[in-house]
Amino acid sequence: MVQHFDVLIVGAGISGISAAYHLRDQCPDKSYAILENQESFGGTWLTHTYPGIRSDSDLYTFGYKFKPWTSAPIASADEILKYMNEVIEENGIDKNIRYQHQIKSASWSSEAKLWTLTALQKNTGETVQITCNFLWMCQGYYRHAKGYTPDFKGMDQFQGEIVHPQTWPENFNYKGKKVLVIGSGATAATIIPAMAEECEHITMLQRSPTYFIPAENRNEVADMLRELDIPEEWVHEIVRKKILHDQNVLVQRTYDEPEAVKEELIAAAREHLGPDFDVEQHFTPSYRPWSQRVAFVPDGDLFKGISSGKASVVTDQIETFTEKGIQLKSGKELEADIIITATGFNLCVLGDIAFTIDDKPLDFADTWTYQGVMFSDIPNMAWVFGYLRTSWTMRADMISTFVCRLLNHMKAKGVTVCAPELRKEDQDMPALPFFDTDDFNPGYIMRGVDLMPKKGDHAPWIHTQDYNVDKDALPAMDLDDGTLNFS
Ligand SMILES: Cc1cc2nc3c(=O)[nH]c(=O)nc-3n(C[C@H](O)[C@H](O)[C@H](O)COP(=O)(O)OP(=O)(O)OC[C@H]3O[C@@H](n4cnc5c(N)ncnc54)[C@H](O)[C@@H]3O)c2cc1C
């Protein structure tokens, strides 16, 4: 028998749980289920198990608006999972999650006005079909099964082990080993201090330097408010506002006085590493701060590892892997027992699901985005693409509220189908890339931007990645402005 729900949510990560919370809160009459490929909730925080795995933004903003965060701002995956578990239990979401359901296809029928999802039930090997009126895609932005590893020359020659952080082997033993980490993003900055103590030596090999913000893992305002016995709900809200305010100031400064910000960030690294360390070579990026996410280094742990001599940094390019390690373009060879490729993700649009609309295959790159939430001519479907510089969840929560408003609007109008459509005045819009790649350009975005929907040059066909714009624009969206076609 084919089961039916009003709403199906794909993914039980931070976004899917936000969607379920808001549905229950704002559309209590809707039946819903969450379909999740993995054996538990958490998404990113379940997939990644490498040493030290933690957030790189603070949990006051990465946490939900509706659930106070009460610990240190940077949190481990375990702490995030515990927090999510509390949200799930407190709101009775657990009974609505179906784990080990890998969705393979999603088909919209205009006649039946339904989505039919076909999922492989991984624990039984059975294929099941489930239908819904509204599909809410919370599948994240990268392929969970496999991380991105460039095709380095000579990889097959290397006699040691090559590990990608996204598929970390269980009980992996690196005690007393020489470890080489390729990359210098947030993942490398986490793994290196976490592993440094146990291995013989760990080296961060980077093609080019990255910005880091070393600071104590505490929030002074939160500490002060707690000392005054202020309720946690207030602490959460005030600290969120303060963090967003400070971030706005910093981001604005990166446009107004990029050199001054750059100098401050580099000075912080210099302070931790001492006058003899070559900060110019290893920690002085050539790009404008904030055109890629700036990783927070709690308590300067990466720099402490380097200062202790257990970790080091090499800035060079890979010529080839060798039997013993990596030969660099400069001619130097780095020996290793283990090479960790902290080289990022594969961007994945909508969970590798084969979509069809009335039996016609759907390519999302052919569609126009409606506020980064819906797609032109795709009925009854929303997706969550959060922020990449501000915490992801700030946008996930906002989209949840928007989708619930839309569902309630449809109910009030007595309609069952809603699809964004270009109006006459929208027909000649220039087709712009989903991301402004001049402004924000990490590798996974540059590799995958062509897979994403297009955006136009005016609302609602835009996607700003800017919380300050969205926080006013999304709640104020006029659902009857003619761009949403209801039937
Ligand atoms: C190591 C790491 C650290 C990060 N730290 C931060 C941070 O500090 N701050 C920040 O803002 N962002 C951070 N990010 C980005 C992070 O991915 C997002 O912020 C957030 O966790 C995404 O949540 P999500 O629920 O949208 O997606 P995900 O966490 O990716 O979860 C999506 C879920 O959907 C499921 N799914 C996907 N496809 C299917 C399918 N076909 N069928 C069934 N289920 C499917 C997946 O199994 C997964 O459980 C980090 C990312 C990584 C990898």
The ligand as an SDF file (V2000), in Angstrom:
LIG
                    3D

 53 58  0  0  0  0  0  0  0  0999 V2000
   32.5070   19.2710    8.8810 C   0  0  0  0  0  0  0  0  0  0  0  0
   31.5120   20.3490    8.6280 C   0  0  0  0  0  0  0  0  0  0  0  0
   31.3720   21.3920    9.5130 C   0  0  0  0  0  0  0  0  0  0  0  0
   30.4350   22.3850    9.2780 C   0  0  0  0  0  0  0  0  0  0  0  0
   30.3230   23.3920   10.1770 N   0  0  0  0  0  0  0  0  0  0  0  0
   29.4110   24.3520    9.9660 C   0  0  0  0  0  0  0  0  0  0  0  0
   29.2560   25.4160   10.9060 C   0  0  0  0  0  0  0  0  0  0  0  0
   29.9330   25.4920   11.9180 O   0  0  0  0  0  0  0  0  0  0  0  0
   28.3410   26.3710   10.6390 N   0  0  0  0  0  0  0  0  0  0  0  0
   27.5580   26.3380    9.5160 C   0  0  0  0  0  0  0  0  0  0  0  0
   26.7300   27.2150    9.3280 O   0  0  0  0  0  0  0  0  0  0  0  0
   27.6760   25.3270    8.6260 N   0  0  0  0  0  0  0  0  0  0  0  0
   28.5670   24.3490    8.8090 C   0  0  0  0  0  0  0  0  0  0  0  0
   28.7040   23.3440    7.9100 N   0  0  0  0  0  0  0  0  0  0  0  0
   27.7990   23.2800    6.7680 C   0  0  0  0  0  0  0  0  0  0  0  0
   26.6880   22.2660    7.1550 C   0  0  0  0  0  0  0  0  0  0  0  0
   26.6210   21.2190    6.2740 O   0  0  0  0  0  0  0  0  0  0  0  0
   25.3750   22.9320    7.2970 C   0  0  0  0  0  0  0  0  0  0  0  0
   25.4760   24.0690    8.0550 O   0  0  0  0  0  0  0  0  0  0  0  0
   24.2750   22.0780    7.9280 C   0  0  0  0  0  0  0  0  0  0  0  0
   24.7090   21.0730    8.8000 O   0  0  0  0  0  0  0  0  0  0  0  0
   23.4930   21.5070    6.8360 C   0  0  0  0  0  0  0  0  0  0  0  0
   22.3580   20.9300    7.4210 O   0  0  0  0  0  0  0  0  0  0  0  0
   21.2730   20.2820    6.5130 P   0  0  0  0  0  0  0  0  0  0  0  0
   20.3010   19.6090    7.4080 O   0  0  0  0  0  0  0  0  0  0  0  0
   20.7190   21.2800    5.5690 O   0  0  0  0  0  0  0  0  0  0  0  0
   22.0650   19.2240    5.6110 O   0  0  0  0  0  0  0  0  0  0  0  0
   22.9320   17.9740    6.0390 P   0  0  0  0  0  0  0  0  0  0  0  0
   23.5420   18.1260    7.3570 O   0  0  0  0  0  0  0  0  0  0  0  0
   23.8190   17.7200    4.8720 O   0  0  0  0  0  0  0  0  0  0  0  0
   21.8410   16.8290    6.1580 O   0  0  0  0  0  0  0  0  0  0  0  0
   21.1250   16.3950    5.0200 C   0  0  0  0  0  0  0  0  0  0  0  0
   20.5160   15.0460    5.3200 C   0  0  0  0  0  0  0  0  0  0  0  0
   19.7540   14.6440    4.1750 O   0  0  0  0  0  0  0  0  0  0  0  0
   19.9910   13.2870    3.9150 C   0  0  0  0  0  0  0  0  0  0  0  0
   19.7900   13.0180    2.4830 N   0  0  0  0  0  0  0  0  0  0  0  0
   20.4560   13.5880    1.4370 C   0  0  0  0  0  0  0  0  0  0  0  0
   20.0260   13.0430    0.2830 N   0  0  0  0  0  0  0  0  0  0  0  0
   19.0860   12.1210    0.6020 C   0  0  0  0  0  0  0  0  0  0  0  0
   18.2960   11.1980   -0.1690 C   0  0  0  0  0  0  0  0  0  0  0  0
   18.3890   11.1300   -1.5010 N   0  0  0  0  0  0  0  0  0  0  0  0
   17.4380   10.3910    0.4880 N   0  0  0  0  0  0  0  0  0  0  0  0
   17.3190   10.4410    1.8450 C   0  0  0  0  0  0  0  0  0  0  0  0
   18.0570   11.2750    2.6230 N   0  0  0  0  0  0  0  0  0  0  0  0
   18.9290   12.1050    2.0040 C   0  0  0  0  0  0  0  0  0  0  0  0
   21.4350   13.0720    4.3350 C   0  0  0  0  0  0  0  0  0  0  0  0
   21.6610   11.7120    4.6620 O   0  0  0  0  0  0  0  0  0  0  0  0
   21.5660   13.9800    5.5530 C   0  0  0  0  0  0  0  0  0  0  0  0
   21.3040   13.3100    6.7420 O   0  0  0  0  0  0  0  0  0  0  0  0
   29.6320   22.3390    8.1150 C   0  0  0  0  0  0  0  0  0  0  0  0
   29.7950   21.2980    7.2120 C   0  0  0  0  0  0  0  0  0  0  0  0
   30.7240   20.3150    7.4620 C   0  0  0  0  0  0  0  0  0  0  0  0
   30.8530   19.1990    6.4780 C   0  0  0  0  0  0  0  0  0  0  0  0
  1  2  1  0
  2  3  1  0
  2 52  2  0
  3  4  2  0
  4  5  1  0
  4 50  1  0
  5  6  2  0
  6  7  1  0
  6 13  1  0
  7  8  2  0
  7  9  1  0
  9 10  1  0
 10 11  2  0
 10 12  1  0
 12 13  2  0
 13 14  1  0
 14 15  1  0
 14 50  1  0
 15 16  1  0
 16 17  1  0
 16 18  1  0
 18 19  1  0
 18 20  1  0
 20 21  1  0
 20 22  1  0
 22 23  1  0
 23 24  1  0
 24 25  2  0
 24 26  1  0
 24 27  1  0
 27 28  1  0
 28 29  2  0
 28 30  1  0
 28 31  1  0
 31 32  1  0
 32 33  1  0
 33 34  1  0
 33 48  1  0
 34 35  1  0
 35 36  1  0
 35 46  1  0
 36 37  1  0
 36 45  1  0
 37 38  2  0
 38 39  1  0
 39 40  1  0
 39 45  2  0
 40 41  1  0
 40 42  2  0
 42 43  1  0
 43 44  2  0
 44 45  1  0
 46 47  1  0
 46 48  1  0
 48 49  1  0
 50 51  2  0
 51 52  1  0
 52 53  1  0
M  END
$$$$
